[in-house]
């Protein structure tokens, strides 16, 4: 009678060892190529028990300090190790290159096979094998049914707990074709691909990259919300951060550090409402994220679809609204990271993103060093600043232009900054200044910066360049984000070239500002093609708005803010001015969320940083240049009205008397206008304060010249009188002589 054979000892896994060289790995991958397809590739990994498995799964990034393993479901998981010890991976790598770290396989030696019983001379007992196999099939079937019913009866909380547990153990990355059904927080069942979740978490967690923001994209019904929530939840679990969800229209003003934020509902909860483009831009401007930033060569924070077009990570890089060169931001960070550097100055011509570059440097430094950031106009520098503060100082010599009266105030500001640096250890400064003013007042700034131990202007970042090759990124940005984004085949933007922008009559305006204005106000392009002058084009644009009945309310608010300098709900509303202008607006009709008005006006950035309420915040133009254009438009229409009613700071900065050389940004006032303004200042009692300004100085000189002219005229009249009478006497004598003859 035949004896039963000994049951062999079976080791977990479908292979004994995994390849530990690239050549051996590639050879096995070639052998298994028939089993893999799509994005799945050959993998050989250990499981938690040490068994080795060959499977086809999608490769994924493994962060340093971790080894990839297969979990019980066949997904890639991470097993942490001590990265300070050489066997543990000390840098990130792709999961199908794990052979570089053979220690991740554990015991990777072939197992000994149990030999057949030599006394077994009767072969296999077919009946026994059949009975055992049939029994196993029954057991497996019963288990499958039990699992099915248990899963059907499990509630949302249990599913969520299981999901969190799997994330605590590691991150999931299944075969591309394998999907798992999860329950989202709204109790709606959606199918989510775990490898998408894993890739999102890996991008956000990778210490070797600069990803600060990712965007999850999919067509309607593709589990975009659920996938995003899983990524957020997984990142929260791994990092111990706080998670936050909000609709894109409800983004808070501030977000605590160590927060992962999911913004949803873009352009409409159910479908495109066709009116949300400006709201989406506003939302992008509001997003301040708290991890590192992946920087494209140019950054723009006004459109979610601007940066990172060639990768999975789309960037919202800060709170600015201009195009910024990342290399300039990096230069500023490098300077400030040096222990010996206390202050840097960012210098560039009007419109070259001095403000935005400085802001990004400040924000990046704040996030990296865990400091606080503050912003002040140079005339409002506080007496004391707390330690661990990065301070940005702006508005030097005038918010819109040189007011010609600020040298004393500038020197006082410099002395205050030097005192702050000397009194407080961990404080650093960023000074933003126009290059023409920096050059014009260089001697005065050097005199103010006379401290032996502290220098404000020693470390300079110049944004201006005459090297066309260095500005190639602007050209690429213009083509990618203006011309290629326009869907109208017959749009005149196809005729606009970068060379036109570079060689136009507006050369004094920085290229970032021109590109941004053209992108923001696409309707300007036909007029720009005729004029090549962005200031004239914007003036004409305001004329078009004034004539448009549907936009009349927007026009009136633009001009009111221009005349007053800003709008604040808590300030008295100038009813008399509104009546004189024949406007229909009132204090309660201002709506900062209006999509058309928000194209021109926004909350002042410093107020936003200080979390000012909408009641106390000041609303201004998104760029000083837009203010200048509005001022030019009003001044061209009625200069005398402007001299009597516009805010004094703007007049001092933008108006010059007749005979005074004007710049691109300035206008000329005749004698009548300067007289009106002088009378206005005299009534306010500030004549002495502005006595050296050309509007007053040349007015006085003109009056003296007029007095001299009157004296000369009187003298000329006296001379004429004498000459007349002498001539009469001569003529009379001549006549008498003739008669005598």
Secondary structure, 3 states (H helix, E strand, C coil): CCCCCCCCCCCCECECCCCCCHHHHHHHHHHCHHHCCCCEEEEEEEECCCCEEEEEEECCEECCCEEEEECCCCCEEEEECCCCCCCCCCCCEEHHHHHHHHHHHCCCCCCCCCCCCCCCCCCCCHHHHHHHHHHHHHHHHHHHHHHHHHHHHCCHHHHHHHHHHHHHHCCCCCCCCCCEEEECCCCCEEEECHHHHHHHHHHHHCCCCCCCCCCCCCCCCCCHHHHHHHHHHHHHHHHCCEEEEEEHHHCCCCCCCCEEEEEECCCCCCCCCCCCHHHHHHHHHHCCCCCCCCCCCEECCCCCCCCCCCCCCCCCCCCCCCCEEHHHHHHHHHHHHCCCCCEEEEEECCCCCHHHHHHHHHHHHHHHHCCEEEEEEHHHCCCCCCCCEEEEEECCCCCCCCCCCCHHHHHHHHHHHHHHHHHCCCEEEEEEEEHHHHHHCHHHHHHHCCCCCCCCCCCEEECCCCCCCCCHHHHHHHHHHHHCCCCCCCCHHHCCCHHHHHHCCCCCCCHHHHHHHHHHCHHHHHHHHHHCCHHHHHHHHHHHHHHCHHHHHHHHHHHHHHHHCCECCCCCCCHHHHHHHCCCCCHHHCCCCCCCHHHCEEECHHHHHCCCCCCCCCEEECCHHHHHHHHHHHHHHCHHHHHHHCCHHHHHHHEEECCCCCCCCCEEECHHHHHHHHHHHHHHCCCCCCCCCHHHHHHHHHHHHHHHHHHHHHHHHHHHHHHHHHHHHHHHHHHHHHHHC
